[in-house]
Amino acid sequence: MAGVWTYAAGSAAFAQEPPPESNPHHHEPAPVTRGAWSWTSDANLLFGYNYQQRKYADFSAWESQNWFMLEGGRRLGTGRLDVLGMASLEPFTIPAAGSPQLFQTGESYQLVPLVNAQHPHDLLMGLGATYRIERSRVTYIVGGDLVGSPALGPTAFMHRPSARDNPQAPLSHHSLDSTHITPGVVRFGVEAGPMTFEGSVFRGEEPDEHRLDVDQPRLNSWSARIGWRRGPWRAQVSGGRLHEPEWFEPYMVTRLTASVEFDGAIRKMPLAATAAWGENREFNGFDNTDDSYLFEWTLRPTNAWSTYGRGEQAKKQIFGLGLHPRGFTHPHFYSRIDALTIGVVRDLPIARGRRIGIGADVTAYRTSPELTELYDGSHSFHVFLRWRPGSAPAAHAH
């Protein structure tokens, strides 16, 4: 779907046409006959045991991270109409207070900001439409979403090929791609050769803790993104002004991001990798900033085995998160967290046309000195089953 990034290559397509070529910054829709719909689907489901070890307290949970997607397209008038729907069962498979994760922050539960937990995603992850008008050298794009992703940041972490096997959200999520489930988005853009120029207006606030409804759409924030693609390479730079993303810190935020992605092969071994940077500048009277850096990868040396990893350096508020009354300002205190994850997945030859695998990973942390007393020596691990359709990386639109 144009204006909504597309991963494609071997999805379970129960349509007339093959899925589009892999490309998260530019959409190459499958050709369709005028008046006929073409449908593709994709999904990813992880179920397993999550253990987070902290110096004075351990956290663990049996849980499932998951999402499901259906996309359709048809010729309409002089252009092409694409529709997209996405859903997640995480409101039922992850605790309402969040998945245990050391140093993770963002959103809240029962009026308390989340710390050491990753929130579950909403039941409705995406519902929108895009119309494309193709000319000889330029394609014009306009779209709208009841729930969708504005033109801001790289592809959301759970949909990047470099991260689909990893059950743990990046610590940099709320500096890079946390707007991927936004209630109320209007998108517009132009594609010219390898370049894409996009803009959007959308609701800046993060979703609330009620995961089964749709928050009230608003158009109070804006963003712009420039994308580039060539072969397996793609890159983007983007920025936006977000209206008070967190209710407990009622400040305007400027978010800047840049990323480079590779989805190809090295010596015939499929490799997907992403390098990204994100910054939030909070207008709290002191222009406090948090910067995050990420590098993640998935390498498939054989048809049965995959290895993955993620290295991050994140600047986050671990101490001091809480209600800041409107108009009350003070400098925020940030801590630095370095995290390194290494994991492996073994696909099992038990389901033709599906990929069922068993995997495990471990994450080690290093922090700035003020966190040592509470977090020194902390680590985490996962053991899980992974299911997705198809024998190759599945198609995705987001």
C-alpha positions in Angstrom: 0.0 0.0 0.0 1.5 3.3 -1.0 2.4 5.7 1.7 2.3 2.7 3.9 5.5 0.7 3.6 5.4 -2.7 2.1 7.4 -5.8 2.7 6.8 -8.5 0.2 8.1 -11.8 -1.0 6.3 -15.0 -0.7 3.2 -14.3 1.4 0.2 -16.6 1.7 -1.7 -15.0 -1.2 -5.1 -16.3 -1.8 -5.5 -14.0 -4.7 -5.2 -13.9 -8.4 -1.7 -12.3 -8.4 1.7 -12.8 -6.7 2.6 -10.5 -3.9 4.6 -7.4 -4.6 8.4 -7.1 -4.4 10.0 -6.4 -1.1 10.3 -2.7 -0.5 9.3 -0.9 2.7 9.8 2.7 1.4 8.0 2.2 -2.0 5.1 0.1 -2.9 5.1 -1.9 -6.1 1.5 -3.2 -6.2 0.7 -6.5 -7.8 -0.9 -5.9 -11.2 -4.6 -6.3 -11.2 -7.4 -6.4 -13.8 -9.7 -3.5 -13.8 -12.6 -4.2 -11.5 -11.0 -7.2 -9.9 -9.6 -7.3 -6.4 -6.2 -8.8 -5.6 -5.6 -10.0 -2.0 -2.5 -10.9 0.0 -2.2 -11.8 3.7 0.6 -12.0 6.2 1.1 -12.8 9.9 3.6 -13.4 12.6 3.0 -15.1 15.9 5.5 -15.7 18.7 4.6 -17.6 21.9 7.0 -18.4 24.7 8.6 -17.7 28.0 10.1 -14.3 28.8 12.5 -14.0 31.8 14.0 -10.6 32.9 16.6 -10.8 35.6 17.2 -7.7 37.7 19.5 -7.3 40.7 16.8 -7.3 43.4 13.8 -8.5 41.4 13.0 -11.0 38.6 10.1 -10.7 36.2 8.8 -13.4 33.9 5.7 -14.2 31.8 4.3 -16.7 29.3 3.1 -14.5 26.5 2.5 -14.1 22.8 3.5 -11.2 20.5 1.5 -11.4 17.2 -0.1 -9.6 14.3 -2.2 -10.4 11.3 -2.6 -8.5 8.0 -4.9 -8.5 5.0 -4.4 -6.2 2.0 -6.4 -5.8 -1.2 -6.1 -3.7 -4.3 -7.9 -3.0 -7.5 -7.9 -0.5 -10.4 -10.4 2.3 -9.9 -10.8 5.1 -12.4 -7.5 6.3 -13.6 -5.6 5.0 -10.5 -5.3 2.1 -8.1 -7.1 1.7 -4.7 -5.5 -0.2 -1.9 -7.1 -1.2 1.4 -5.3 -2.5 4.5 -6.5 -4.1 7.7 -4.3 -5.3 10.6 -5.1 -6.8 13.9 -3.3 -8.2 17.0 -4.4 -10.5 19.8 -1.9 -9.0 22.2 -4.7 -7.5 24.4 -5.5 -11.1 25.3 -2.0 -12.7 25.1 0.1 -10.0 26.9 -0.7 -8.7 30.5 -2.5 -5.4 30.6 0.4 -4.0 32.6 2.7 -4.9 29.8 5.3 -7.5 28.8 8.2 -7.6 31.2 11.2 -5.8 29.7 14.1 -4.2 31.6 14.5 -0.5 30.9 11.6 -0.2 28.6 9.3 2.9 29.0 6.4 4.4 27.1 2.7 4.7 27.7 1.0 4.0 31.0 -1.3 1.6 32.9 -3.8 2.6 35.6 -2.4 6.2 35.6 1.1 5.0 36.2 3.8 5.4 33.5 5.2 2.0 32.4 8.8 1.3 33.4 10.4 -2.1 32.8 7.5 -3.1 30.6 6.5 -3.0 27.0 2.8 -2.3 26.4 0.6 -4.6 24.4 -0.6 -3.4 21.0 -4.2 -2.5 20.3 -6.6 -5.1 18.8 -6.9 -2.9 15.7 -3.4 -2.1 14.4 -4.4 -0.7 11.0 -7.4 0.1 8.9 -7.1 2.5 6.0 -7.1 3.1 2.2 -4.7 4.6 -0.3 -5.3 5.9 -3.8 -2.4 6.1 -6.3 -2.4 8.0 -9.6 0.5 6.9 -11.8 1.9 9.1 -14.6 4.9 8.5 -16.8 7.5 9.8 -14.4 5.6 10.6 -11.2 3.1 8.8 -9.0 0.8 10.8 -6.8 -0.5 9.3 -3.5 -3.2 10.2 -1.1 -4.5 8.1 1.8 -6.3 8.0 5.1 -6.5 5.7 8.1 -8.9 5.2 10.9 -5.8 3.6 12.5 -2.5 3.8 10.6 1.1 5.0 10.4 2.0 8.6 9.5 5.1 9.5 7.5 7.5 9.4 10.4 10.3 7.0 11.3 11.4 3.7 9.9 9.2 0.6 9.5 7.8 -0.4 12.8 10.0 -3.0 14.6 7.7 -6.0 14.5 7.4 -5.7 10.7 11.1 -5.1 9.7 12.6 -8.2 8.2 15.7 -7.6 10.4 13.5 -7.9 13.6 10.6 -10.3 12.8 12.2 -13.2 14.7 13.0 -11.1 17.8 10.2 -11.2 20.4 11.6 -8.2 22.4 10.7 -4.6 21.4 13.7 -2.2 20.9 14.4 0.2 23.8 14.5 2.8 21.1 10.9 2.1 20.0 9.5 5.4 21.4 12.3 7.4 19.7 11.8 5.8 16.3 8.5 4.1 15.4 5.9 4.4 18.2 3.5 6.2 15.9 2.8 3.0 13.9 -0.6 2.6 15.5 -2.1 6.1 15.3 -5.9 6.7 15.4 -6.5 9.3 12.7 -3.9 9.7 9.8 -4.1 11.6 6.5 -1.2 10.9 4.1 -0.1 12.4 0.8 3.1 11.9 -1.2 4.9 11.8 -4.6 7.1 9.1 -5.9 9.7 10.0 -8.6 12.2 7.3 -9.6 14.0 6.0 -6.5 12.8 8.9 -4.3 9.6 9.3 -2.3 8.4 12.5 -0.7 5.7 12.1 1.9 3.7 14.2 4.4 1.0 13.5 6.9 -1.2 15.0 9.6 -2.3 12.8 12.5 -3.0 12.4 16.2 0.1 12.9 18.2 -1.0 11.3 21.5 0.0 7.7 22.2 -2.8 5.1 22.5 -4.5 4.8 25.9 -4.5 1.6 27.9 -7.9 0.4 26.6 -6.7 -1.9 23.8 -10.1 -3.1 22.4 -11.4 0.3 21.2 -10.3 3.0 18.8 -9.2 6.3 20.4 -10.7 9.5 19.1 -8.9 10.5 15.9 -7.5 14.0 15.8 -5.3 15.9 13.3 -3.1 17.9 15.7 0.4 16.8 14.6 2.3 16.7 11.4 5.3 14.9 9.8 7.4 14.7 6.7 9.6 12.0 5.3 12.0 11.6 2.4 12.7 8.0 1.2 15.2 6.5 -1.2 15.5 2.9 -2.6 17.8 1.0 -4.8 17.9 -2.8 -5.1 18.1 -4.3 -1.6 18.9 -0.9 -0.1 16.5 1.7 1.3 16.9 4.8 3.5 14.7 7.5 5.0 15.0 10.7 7.0 11.9 12.1 8.7 10.7 14.6 11.3 7.5 15.6 12.9 5.9 17.7 15.6 3.9 15.6 18.0 1.1 17.0 20.2 1.7 15.8 23.8 2.5 12.1 23.1 2.3 11.1 26.8 -0.6 12.4 29.0 1.6 12.5 32.1 4.2 14.8 30.4 2.0 17.3 28.6 4.7 18.8 26.3 5.0 19.2 22.6 7.7 16.9 21.1 9.8 17.1 18.0 10.9 13.7 16.7 13.7 13.3 14.2 14.7 9.9 12.7 17.1 8.5 10.1 17.5 4.9 9.0 19.2 2.7 6.4 17.9 -0.8 5.7 19.3 -3.8 3.7 17.2 -6.8 2.6 19.2 -9.0 0.4 21.8 -11.7 0.5 25.5 -12.1 1.2 27.2 -15.1 -0.4 23.7 -16.5 -1.1 22.7 -16.2 2.6 19.6 -14.0 3.1 20.5 -11.0 5.3 18.3 -8.2 6.6 19.8 -5.4 8.6 18.7 -2.0 9.9 20.7 0.9 11.3 18.6 3.8 12.8 18.8 6.9 14.9 16.0 8.7 16.6 15.7 11.8 18.8 12.8 13.2 20.8 13.1 16.9 21.8 10.7 17.8 24.5 9.5 21.4 24.8 9.4 21.3 28.6 11.1 24.7 29.1 14.6 23.1 29.0 14.5 21.4 25.5 15.5 18.1 26.9 16.5 15.5 24.3 16.8 11.7 24.2 18.8 10.1 21.4 18.7 6.4 20.6 20.9 4.3 18.2 20.0 0.9 16.9 21.6 -1.8 14.7 19.8 -5.1 14.2 20.1 -8.0 11.8 18.7 -11.4 10.8 21.0 -13.8 8.9 19.8 -17.1 7.5 22.9 -19.3 6.8 20.8 -22.4 5.9 17.1 -23.0 5.1 16.5 -24.4 8.6 18.6 -22.0 10.8 18.3 -18.2 11.3 20.4 -16.0 13.7 19.4 -12.6 14.8 20.7 -9.8 17.0 20.2 -6.2 18.1 22.6 -3.7 19.6 21.2 -0.4 21.0 22.2 2.6 23.0 19.2 4.4 24.4 18.8 7.5 26.5 15.8 7.2 28.7 14.0 8.4 31.8 14.1 5.5 34.3 14.0 7.7 37.4 11.6 10.6 37.5 8.8 9.4 35.3 5.5 10.6 36.7 2.7 13.2 36.4 3.9 16.6 35.5 1.0 19.1 35.8 0.5 21.3 32.8 2.7 24.4 33.1 5.1 22.8 35.5 8.6 22.5 34.0 11.9 21.1 35.2 14.9 19.5 33.6 14.5 15.8 33.1 17.1 13.2 34.3 18.2 10.7 31.6 20.1 7.5 32.0 22.1 5.6 29.3 21.4 2.0 28.6 23.4 -0.2 26.2 21.8 -3.5 25.2 23.0 -6.4 23.1 20.7 -9.3 22.0 21.8 -12.5 20.3 19.3 -15.2 19.2 18.8 -18.2 17.0 15.7 -19.9 15.4 15.4 -23.4 14.1 12.6 -24.0 11.5 10.9 -27.3 12.0 9.9 -29.5 8.9 6.5 -30.2 10.2 4.1 -27.9 8.3 4.2 -27.6 4.6 3.6 -24.1 3.4 4.1 -22.7 6.9 7.2 -21.7 8.9 7.1 -23.1 12.4 10.3 -22.6 14.4 11.7 -22.8 17.9 14.0 -20.0 19.1 15.9 -18.6 22.0 17.8 -15.4 22.8 19.7 -13.6 25.5 20.2 -9.9 26.2 23.0 -8.3 28.2 22.9 -4.7 29.5 25.3 -2.0 30.5 24.1 1.2 32.1 25.3 4.6 33.3 26.5 4.7 36.9 23.3 5.9 38.7 21.5 2.6 37.6 24.2 0.3 38.9 22.8 -0.2 42.4 19.5 -1.4 41.1 20.4 -3.0 37.8 24.0 -4.2 37.9 24.4 -7.6 36.2 20.8 -7.6 34.8 20.0 -9.7 31.8 17.1 -11.4 30.0 16.2 -14.3 27.8 13.4 -15.7 25.8 12.5 -19.3 24.6 9.7 -19.3 22.1 7.8 -20.9 19.2 7.4 -18.8 16.0 4.8 -19.2 13.3 4.4 -17.4 10.0 2.9 -18.3 6.6 5.0 -19.3 3.7 8.5 -20.8 3.2 10.1 -17.5 2.5 10.0 -14.2 4.4 6.3 -13.3 4.3 4.7 -10.2 2.7 3.9 -7.3 4.8 2.3 -3.9 4.3 2.6 -1.3 6.9 
